[in-house]
Amino acid sequence: MTSLDLRTATLEQLKVADEQLREEVTSYSESLQMLSKAVSRYHSSGSAIEELSKETVGKDMLVPLTESLYVPGKIAAVDKVLLDVGTGYFIEHDTEKGIDYCKRKVNFIRDNMEKLMELV
């Protein structure tokens, strides 16, 4: 967006500038919401890893296939997890490194959220 001298701008220019600013604020707000959801997911993942590490191998559990579809399963390992790092790639870490990964992602996203909030 270019600078606009409010003293000499026409009503039409002011309307266009107002619409552009509203669209930008809406876009930033939507981005903040998405980042907030990502923080929640990584926080939940870290907590789930902590809980998994307390379980025992062979324990019965329900394995989610979708948000509302589960199949019975057994815990195969409590000391290793597979982490989704995006675009269909997974990395295997021990539980401690998995928890650390989730914490680092939460901190990274929160830092970006703070930068975005400065713009809004």
Stockholm file with secondary structure:
# STOCKHOLM 1.0

chainA/1-120         MTSLDLRTATLEQLKVADEQLREEVTSYSESLQMLSKAVSRYHSSGSAIEELSKETVGKDMLVPLTESLYVPGKIAAVDKVLLDVGTGYFIEHDTEKGIDYCKRKVNFIRDNMEKLMELV
#=GR chainA/1-120 SS CCCCCTTTCCHHHHHHHHHHHHHHHHHHHHHHHHHHHHHHHHHHHHHHHHHHHTSCTTCEEEEESSSSCEEEEECCCSSEEEEEEETTEEEEEEHHHHHHHHHHHHHHHHHHHHHHHHHC
#=GC SS_cons         CCCCCTTTCCHHHHHHHHHHHHHHHHHHHHHHHHHHHHHHHHHHHHHHHHHHHTSCTTCEEEEESSSSCEEEEECCCSSEEEEEEETTEEEEEEHHHHHHHHHHHHHHHHHHHHHHHHHC
//
